[in-house]
Amino acid sequence: MNVLKLLTNWLTNLYSEFGADVPNPDKASSIINVASDMIGGNLSKFLGMGDNGIAFLADNGTVVKFTIDHDEAALWGSLANNHIPGIAKALKSFRLSDKKAGDTMVYMVNVEYVPDKLDNQTAAKISDGMKEAFSRSKEKYSQAIQKYGLEKAKSYYNKIRTVDIVRAFDDLADTDKKFEDIPEALITLADKHGTYLFDLTPQNFMMSSDGKVVLIDPSLPKLPSGHSVPKDLTFEQRLRVAMFTEALYYENNSCN
């Protein structure tokens, strides 16, 4: 599929909703050019599109994803100098910017390409493990409501679910070595990067060339349905974005 057409269509949809907060769709060609310069490869193949972003494979064997999820961009940026086994290696993270209009709400992340899809058996193990984790969490949440009340229980729900998901993957790792890097990777994400884990599916994972399960999408939607509509960032969010992403100017092929 045509990379320019796909990116233009994606930007057009965003522009109709968010206006000048995203690059004008007619800048798609410039964005592709600057992306290619930054990663040292040409965007050559469409990989997929989700609630928040669109991803392409480059001919240098890496993935370029454009996203409106600032948390995802900051997370990949924070991982760029801190590779965690079990998670696709992060390379670079940028915020698309215009010299005149300033920063946009579109980010570009560059990560290693993990080549192989999960086999059906491995995918089924993840699905079953998540179902079990959700069942545990639901039961604990009900107990917490009875013991502490709804408001206090709600404040702990994310942590409860995170613990149960890590436990599910720990159980998988005990019986299947393909999963051995995943529990520690999830713990590190939750502990050091402030990422709560909600709804990991087989689509969040791929298989590495050495036969290990690898998390390729550690970011998660912030809303229960629909895409994660960006909101005005808090000071802390702005600081995190500034710390872990670079401004990438798509008009003159430069960054700082």
Secondary structure, DSSP 8 states (H G I E B T S, - for coil): --HHHHHHHHHHHHHHHHGGGS--GGGHHHHHHHHHHHHTS-EEEEEEE-SSEEEEEETTSEEEEEES-HHHHHHHHHHTTS--TTB--EEEEEEEEETTTEEEEEEEEEEE---B---HHHHHHHHHHHHHHHHHHHHHHHHHHHHH-HHHHHHHHHHHHHHHHHHHHHHHHHH-GGGTTHHHHHHHHHHHS--------GGGEEE-TTS-EEES-----SSSSS--------HHHHHHHHHH-EEEETTTTEE-
